[in-house]
Amino acid sequence: HFSTATMRACAPWLGCHIRSQVRPLKLIGQGAMKQVYLAEWQGQKVALSRLTAREYLDDFLHGVSMLQALQGPLVVQLVGFCLEDNTLVTEFHPLGLLNLEAVLAQERYRRRNTWQARLRLALDYVSVLHFLHNSPAGRRVMCDSNSLEKTLSQFLLTSDFHLLANDLEALPEVDPSRGLLAKCGPRELTGDFVAPEQLWPHRNRGVAFSDRLMPGYDERTDIWKIPEVTRFLMGGVPGADLVHFHLFPVHERCKSRDPGQRPSALEVLRAYQAVYSSIAREAL
């Protein structure tokens, strides 16, 4: 079931009557896998996603199943889907994270441009990671996070300034006790943003990358990326430097090259909450 702010009661998820009941209005996003339209259902604005490349069908279906399994306050609301047409409908939120600075420059959001509001966004981000790492669908890793931009594109910004996980097509399950580890794609990953264990370990020896020989990894790859995401979310707002100073100890642990030495998302979340409360008290 789903419900939007203007609905008086919950309604069952829409099925293939999406074809007749959901009217596309305009294209608002396009990637390798799908096109996303602003659409209308019974006077409500919704987001209609259509698979455009059949080679990504498995990823698309995985995203639908994750949306079904992970519905809650930290995940975009599922409105319906039609697997016959490979279409998906979710609640519409017009704001994204990639253009956060432009959003905060708008008159209606300018009062949100504070260290408090920005740190709350970081708290939301870490809360999503904690939820995914302890989800009802098992321990999940955010694999669409091989760059800062790609990571940010997985989230929506609500009008009351909270984050929602949105794109769930790449959430493999990990469980080291069962030998279940993740590999985020069959291609070699590079750069400082990805965790060290996501890099091809034999590159310095001149050995060509092999997906078959690439070791798997677990959810601690998400922890490595937290400091960069939080630095982006905090921006250059007054008070951001003080926040970074207080967060330095936990961020230093996030950057441990040994994944086992990194804190859990819950530990990071508690550290963020403590820093928020501490700085807020100091400001009184």
N, C-alpha and C positions, 0 to 999 in steps of 0.2 A: 504494500500500500504506500501511498504518498500523500502529501498535503503541502500546499503553498500558503503563503501568508494571507491571501484573500479567500481561501477556501473555508467553508464552514465545517466540513468533515473530510475525513480521509477517503481516498478513492483507490480502487485496485490498480495496480500497474496496468498501463495500456498494453494491448497486444497488437496484432496486425491491423486492427482498425485505425492504427496510426495513419495508414494510407489515406483514409477519408477524414479523419478528425484533426490531424495536425497539418497546418498549412505553412510551408516555408515562405519566409518573407525576404531574406537576403543572406548571401554567403558572408560569413564573418570569420572563417578560418579554413585553412587547407594545408594538409601535410601529405606525406608519402602514403599514408594509410587511408585517410578519410577526409571528407568535406564536412564542415560544421555550419549550420544555418541558424540564424535567428528565426524562430517559428512561433506560431500561435496555436494554442489549444484552448477552446472555450473562453476566449478573451485573455488567457494567461500567456505571458511570454515564456517560451521554453527553448532549449537548444536541441536541434535535430542533427544527429551525426549519421553520415552515410559512408559505408565502406566503398572505397573507389579502386582499390588494388587487391585482387583476389589472393595474391601471394601472402597478404597479411591477414587472411581470414582467421587463422588460429589465434593471432594476437588480439584481433577484434573480439572473438568469442571469449577469450580469456578476460578481457576487460569487462565484458558484460557480466560474466560469472563473478568477478571480483566486486563489481558494483552491487550485485545482488547480495553477496555474502557480507559485505562490509558497511552496509547502510548504518548511518549514525551521525552524530553532530559534527564529525570531522571530515566527512566525505560528502561530495555533491549528491543531491537527492536524485534518485532514479525515478523517472516518470513512466517509462515503458520501453519495450523493445519488440522488434519483429525479426526473428532470425531468418525467416523466408526471404526478406528483403535486405537483411544485414543493415538494419537501421536501429538507432538508439536515441531515446529522448531523455534529457535530464533537465533539471531546473536551470533557468537562465540567470547567470551573473555576468554583467557586462565588463567587470574590471578584472584585469590580470595582474600578475606580479612584475612582469618584465618592464612595464611602464609605470612602476610605483612612483617615481619622482614626478612624472607628468600628472599622475592622479593627485598627488599631494599639492601640486601647484595650482590646482583648480580651486576656485573660491569656496565651493561647498565642502571641500575636504581639508582646507588649509589649517583648520583648528586641530586636525589629527596629526599634524606634522610635529610631533613631540617625541622625546625619547621613550616616554611611557607607551604611547600607541605603537611605536615601532618595535619596542621590546616585546609587547604583547603579540605582535605578529611572529616574532622569533619563538615565543612560547608556543604559539599555535603550530609552527613548523615542527618543533621538537615533539609536541604532543602527537602529531600525525605519525612521526617515526615510532614513537613509543607504542601507539595503537597498532601500527603495521607489524611491529616486531613481536606483538602479543595478541594478534588478531584471532577472531573466531575461526578464521580460515587457515590458521597456522602462522608460523613465523615467516613474514614476507619481507623481501628486499626491494628497495626502489631501484630498478635497473635503468630506467630512463633518466639517468643522472650523471652522464659522462662529461658534462660541462655545467657551469653555473647557469647558463641560459636555458639549457635543456631541463635542469632541475626546477628552475623557477616556472617554466612553462607547464609543469604538472599541477600547478595550483591556481585556484581562483580566489579573488578578493571580494568578499561580500560588502554590501552597502553599509553594514554596521562595523566594518573593518575587522573581519576575521578571515582566516585562511581555510580553504576547503581543498582536500585532495580531489583531483578531477580526472586526470588520465591514469587509468589503472591497468593498461594493457601489458605492462612489463613488471609484474610482481611475482617473481619465482619464489617458491617455498624453500626454506632451508631448515635442516635439522641435522646438525653434525653427528648426533647420536645414531642416526640412521644412515650416515654417509651421504646425506642430501645437502649438496652445496650448489651455489649459483655461479653462472658465468654470464655476464651481461653482454650477450651477443657473440657471434662467431668470429668477429674481427678483432684485431689487436687494438687495445686502448692505450692512449698516450696522454701525457700532460700531468701537471701538478694537481689538478682538481680531483682526479680519481685516486683512490687509495693505493698505496704501494703494492698490495697483494693483487690488484687488478692489472698490474703491468706485466708484460711478458718477461719472465725471470731470466731468460737466456739471451737477451738482446745484446748485452756487452760481449758475448762470446761469438757473435755473428751467426747465431742459429736462427733460421727463418721461423716466423710465428707459425704455430700449429694449434688450432683449436682443440684437437684431440689431446695434445700434451699440456695444454694450459691448465694449471691447477684451479680448482673452484675456491670459493670464499663464502663468507656468511654476512650477516646484517651489519657487522662492524664497519663495512665499507661506507654505510650511510653516516656513521658517527664521524668518520674522517672529514666529511664534507660540511659538517655543521658550522665551523667557524667562518668559512667563506660566505655561506648563505646568510648568516647572522650579520656579518660585516656589510653585506649588500643591504639587508633590511634596515639596519640602523642608519646608513647613509652618513651625512655630515651634520646632522641635526645637533644643536647644543645639548650637551649631556652625553653624547655618544661615546666620547673618549673615556669618560668616567665609567660607563657601562663596560666598555672593552677592557678597561683596567681591572675591574672586579671579575670579569669573566675569564681573564687570562689563565688562572690555574686550571679550570675545567677544559678550556680550549687547548691548553698545552697537552693535557691527557688525551683529548680527541685526536691529536696529531701524533700519538705514539705510533712508531712504525710497526710495532708488534700489535696486531689486532686484539690480542688477549689482554693488553694493558689499557685499552681504551674503555671509558665508562660506558655503561648501558644508556639508552635513551632516557630511561627513568632517572638515572643519576644526573644526567645533564639537565633534565627538566627541573629536578629539585634544586640544582645549583642556580638555574635561571630564576626560579621563583624566589629563592633566598636573596639574590642580587636585586631583583625588582623591589622586594620589600625593604631591603636595607637602604637603597638609594632613596626610595620614597620617604622613609623615616628621616633620613638626613636632610631632605629638602623641606621638612616641616619647620 
